[in-house]
Amino acid sequence: MGLFSRRKPAATDAPTDRDAREATLAHLKDFVATRVGVEAYVEPQTNSTPTTMMLVATDGEWTRRRVPDPKTAWELARDMGIPVYDVQRTGYPQRVRDWNSRQRLARKRKHA
């Protein structure tokens, strides 16, 4: 085998950008399809994190994924037919904090 020979990617190789985008899109669409009252919150890029999109269901359950830019996040939310907000203007809904508190308590009880 030569030093620069071509090889087929192994199953352990990192996913391509396209694979990662498709996986992200599939995750977001699945979250919307399997939860009630989902809303999107666009989170701005910071020095340490890229632009992200947080989906929040009626019960406060949430998921967050990286997106290329705010415009893409807004378009994606509109394509999925869900309301979209700029988190810098609206803040996070109280139900997210309530959900996090319930999950923390459930973990404590499980480990106690």
BAFI-3210 file (N, C-alpha, C; in Angstrom, 3 decimals, decimal comma, padded with zeros to 6 digits):
// residues 112
n [1|2|3|4|5|6|7|8|9|10|11|12|13|14|15|16|17|18|19|20|21|22|23|24|25|26|27|28|29|30|31|32|33|34|35|36|37|38|39|40|41|42|43|44|45|46|47|48|49|50|51|52|53|54|55|56|57|58|59|60|61|62|63|64|65|66|67|68|69|70|71|72|73|74|75|76|77|78|79|80|81|82|83|84|85|86|87|88|89|90|91|92|93|94|95|96|97|98|99|100|101|102|103|104|105|106|107|108|109|110|111|112]
n.u [000,845|000,672|001,973|000,299|-001,974|-005,333|-008,023|-010,864|-013,284|-013,258|-015,550|-015,289|-014,489|-014,888|-018,075|-019,123|-019,488|-021,900|-023,274|-023,466|-025,062|-027,439|-028,102|-028,545|-030,725|-032,610|-032,878|-033,973|-036,404|-037,630|-037,946|-039,810|-041,938|-042,627|-043,303|-045,407|-046,587|-044,162|-041,644|-039,221|-036,085|-033,708|-030,334|-027,653|-024,358|-021,427|-018,245|-017,375|-019,234|-021,060|-023,716|-026,858|-029,837|-032,596|-035,063|-038,187|-040,580|-044,094|-044,199|-041,762|-039,571|-036,542|-034,273|-031,102|-029,313|-026,538|-026,470|-025,868|-026,204|-028,180|-030,211|-030,603|-031,606|-034,058|-035,362|-035,473|-037,119|-039,495|-039,989|-040,565|-042,893|-043,220|-043,375|-040,924|-038,358|-036,200|-033,865|-032,482|-034,193|-036,584|-035,931|-035,651|-038,335|-040,189|-040,915|-038,786|-036,847|-038,345|-038,609|-035,902|-035,410|-037,168|-035,999|-033,494|-034,224|-035,341|-033,067|-031,565|-033,167|-033,059|-030,408|-030,202]
n.v [-001,172|002,130|005,285|007,479|006,252|005,582|004,914|003,177|004,743|003,915|002,372|003,692|006,234|009,801|011,437|012,931|016,425|016,704|014,393|014,987|017,307|016,231|014,432|016,186|017,687|015,606|014,907|017,268|017,486|015,097|015,599|017,692|016,346|014,437|015,650|017,943|021,183|022,545|025,038|027,232|028,574|030,881|031,010|033,215|033,348|033,029|033,878|031,388|029,507|028,255|029,549|028,470|026,450|026,096|023,842|023,771|022,005|021,888|020,860|021,613|020,102|019,963|020,455|021,027|022,235|022,857|025,396|026,796|029,646|032,466|033,118|030,723|029,135|030,419|030,035|027,241|026,671|027,882|026,290|023,902|024,586|025,800|028,142|030,749|032,321|035,019|034,487|036,419|038,523|037,540|035,823|032,712|030,365|029,870|027,233|025,682|025,918|024,777|022,140|021,336|021,409|019,396|017,176|017,126|016,557|014,004|012,553|012,753|011,317|008,823|008,102|008,057]
n.w [000,000|-000,952|000,197|-000,395|-001,312|-002,363|-000,220|000,985|003,068|006,500|008,795|011,151|010,560|010,711|010,268|007,164|006,226|004,917|005,752|008,467|008,402|007,326|009,364|011,491|010,509|010,257|012,966|014,089|012,635|013,445|016,179|016,116|014,894|016,796|019,153|021,006|020,207|019,460|019,471|017,989|018,968|018,181|018,729|019,152|017,632|019,600|021,150|021,914|021,041|018,196|016,032|017,134|017,231|019,183|019,988|021,532|023,296|024,287|026,910|027,871|027,263|025,465|022,682|021,163|018,392|016,242|013,745|010,471|010,283|011,531|009,621|008,196|010,266|010,820|008,362|008,284|010,503|009,645|007,388|008,675|009,791|012,308|015,076|015,364|017,240|018,253|020,570|021,967|022,074|023,159|025,239|027,118|027,417|030,474|030,851|029,991|032,009|034,057|033,088|033,082|035,840|036,751|035,499|036,720|039,375|038,984|038,206|040,553|042,366|041,181|041,564|044,272]
ca.u [000,000|001,476|001,753|-000,838|-002,979|-006,718|-008,635|-012,271|-013,419|-013,623|-016,786|-014,966|-014,157|-015,852|-019,068|-018,868|-020,342|-023,237|-023,892|-023,783|-026,222|-028,625|-028,432|-029,105|-032,049|-033,478|-033,145|-034,898|-037,721|-038,189|-038,366|-041,053|-042,998|-042,970|-043,625|-046,545|-046,386|-042,735|-041,239|-037,779|-035,399|-032,415|-029,315|-026,577|-022,986|-020,603|-016,824|-017,107|-020,227|-021,622|-025,153|-027,609|-031,293|-033,139|-036,480|-038,798|-041,942|-045,024|-043,874|-040,453|-038,486|-035,849|-033,083|-030,340|-028,387|-025,797|-026,938|-024,853|-026,400|-029,564|-031,134|-030,897|-032,455|-035,403|-035,942|-035,741|-038,308|-040,665|-040,227|-041,169|-044,192|-043,248|-043,008|-039,492|-038,085|-034,822|-033,761|-031,978|-035,334|-037,661|-035,463|-036,122|-039,597|-040,080|-041,094|-037,470|-036,264|-039,142|-038,223|-034,561|-035,539|-037,776|-035,013|-032,472|-034,819|-035,481|-031,729|-031,188|-033,933|-032,578|-029,097|-030,255]
ca.v [000,000|003,331|006,326|008,316|005,447|005,833|003,839|003,417|005,169|002,887|002,669|004,549|007,585|010,835|011,684|014,084|017,576|016,417|013,427|015,694|018,170|015,383|013,903|017,306|017,962|014,486|015,007|018,380|017,123|014,061|016,252|018,417|015,382|013,569|016,470|018,843|022,615|022,890|026,370|027,342|029,744|031,020|031,496|033,809|032,883|033,726|033,558|029,974|028,609|028,693|029,809|027,250|026,507|025,301|023,529|023,586|021,482|022,463|020,421|022,137|019,283|020,741|019,942|022,133|021,818|023,913|025,756|027,651|031,069|032,741|033,076|029,312|028,670|030,969|029,348|025,857|026,678|028,166|025,095|022,880|025,088|026,093|029,512|030,935|033,535|035,392|034,327|037,660|039,419|036,934|034,992|031,327|030,209|029,305|025,775|025,051|025,825|023,788|020,827|021,041|021,116|018,061|016,167|017,087|015,821|012,592|011,946|012,647|010,216|007,579|007,778|008,074]
ca.w [000,000|-001,060|001,190|-000,781|-002,009|-001,965|000,548|001,295|004,457|007,467|009,523|012,288|010,105|011,084|009,220|006,298|006,527|004,386|006,665|009,707|008,127|007,183|010,688|012,257|009,962|010,632|014,407|014,321|012,095|014,310|017,421|015,812|014,571|017,925|020,323|020,831|020,413|019,392|019,026|017,768|019,500|017,516|019,655|018,362|017,746|020,586|020,979|022,180|020,450|016,914|016,035|017,404|017,198|020,278|019,835|022,843|023,243|025,257|028,271|028,246|026,720|024,441|022,010|020,568|017,338|015,552|012,406|009,841|010,578|011,943|008,485|007,944|011,364|010,600|007,200|008,675|011,368|008,800|006,565|009,536|010,208|013,746|015,403|015,607|017,999|018,530|022,017|022,555|022,264|023,945|026,343|027,086|028,149|031,818|030,813|029,824|033,357|034,797|032,567|033,593|037,280|036,898|035,088|037,766|040,501|038,591|038,261|041,960|042,956|040,598|042,127|045,743]
c.u [000,889|001,092|000,522|-001,923|-004,373|-007,237|-010,096|-012,373|-013,852|-014,889|-016,519|-014,586|-015,270|-016,845|-018,673|-019,770|-021,774|-023,981|-024,319|-024,998|-027,502|-029,063|-029,066|-030,530|-033,037|-033,844|-034,170|-036,299|-038,400|-038,697|-039,695|-042,210|-043,473|-043,274|-044,772|-046,101|-044,944|-042,548|-039,724|-037,256|-034,012|-031,444|-028,117|-025,230|-022,288|-019,141|-016,554|-018,112|-020,726|-023,100|-025,871|-029,100|-031,792|-034,620|-037,032|-040,236|-042,791|-044,673|-042,496|-039,294|-037,844|-034,695|-032,414|-029,398|-027,746|-026,411|-025,912|-024,963|-027,859|-030,574|-031,552|-031,832|-033,890|-036,090|-036,326|-036,999|-039,573|-041,014|-040,897|-042,519|-044,309|-042,874|-041,512|-039,275|-036,584|-034,675|-033,211|-033,111|-036,368|-037,187|-035,998|-037,431|-039,367|-040,171|-039,778|-036,814|-037,018|-038,768|-036,863|-034,602|-036,129|-036,786|-033,919|-032,981|-034,935|-034,131|-031,273|-031,877|-033,435|-031,256|-029,090|-030,605]
c.v [001,234|004,363|007,171|007,538|005,787|004,636|004,188|003,831|004,003|003,314|003,618|005,964|008,551|011,055|012,904|015,231|017,318|015,436|014,114|016,599|017,351|014,814|014,984|017,600|016,862|014,564|016,101|018,056|016,063|014,665|016,962|017,445|014,587|014,327|017,403|020,286|023,082|024,296|026,381|028,644|029,783|031,685|032,009|033,146|033,701|033,391|032,071|029,003|029,152|029,050|028,476|027,530|025,564|025,099|023,203|023,130|022,131|022,099|020,902|021,302|020,044|019,962|021,125|021,561|023,043|024,133|026,713|029,135|031,290|032,637|031,640|028,758|029,143|030,251|027,912|025,773|026,930|026,969|023,985|023,331|025,374|027,553|029,603|032,296|033,768|035,385|035,587|038,654|038,844|036,243|033,580|031,223|029,526|027,785|025,029|024,879|024,803|022,368|020,419|020,694|019,735|016,967|016,016|016,297|014,331|011,885|011,753|011,450|008,867|007,133|007,736|006,716]
c.w [000,000|-000,025|000,875|-001,515|-001,492|-001,201|000,785|002,763|005,345|008,196|010,682|011,871|010,486|009,942|008,392|006,731|006,074|005,299|007,959|009,525|008,040|008,525|011,558|011,805|010,348|012,113|014,694|013,830|012,952|015,616|017,210|015,593|015,788|019,211|019,979|021,050|020,357|018,831|018,877|018,357|018,881|018,492|018,856|018,584|018,835|020,302|021,128|021,565|019,116|017,084|016,249|017,342|018,287|020,008|021,211|022,655|024,341|026,687|028,734|027,760|025,572|023,833|021,331|019,529|016,702|014,171|011,799|010,208|010,967|010,801|008,185|009,016|011,170|009,445|007,550|009,540|010,549|007,929|007,377|010,074|011,685|013,978|015,694|016,256|018,102|020,051|022,690|022,810|023,224|025,209|026,173|027,854|029,506|031,792|030,588|031,193|034,198|034,382|033,136|035,078|037,507|036,541|036,139|038,975|040,196|038,642|039,699|042,614|042,447|041,234|043,649|046,288]
res [m|g|l|f|s|r|r|k|p|a|a|t|d|a|p|t|d|r|d|a|r|e|a|t|l|a|h|l|k|d|f|v|a|t|r|v|g|v|e|a|y|v|e|p|q|t|n|s|t|p|t|t|m|m|l|v|a|t|d|g|e|w|t|r|r|r|v|p|d|p|k|t|a|w|e|l|a|r|d|m|g|i|p|v|y|d|v|q|r|t|g|y|p|q|r|v|r|d|w|n|s|r|q|r|l|a|r|k|r|k|h|a]
***
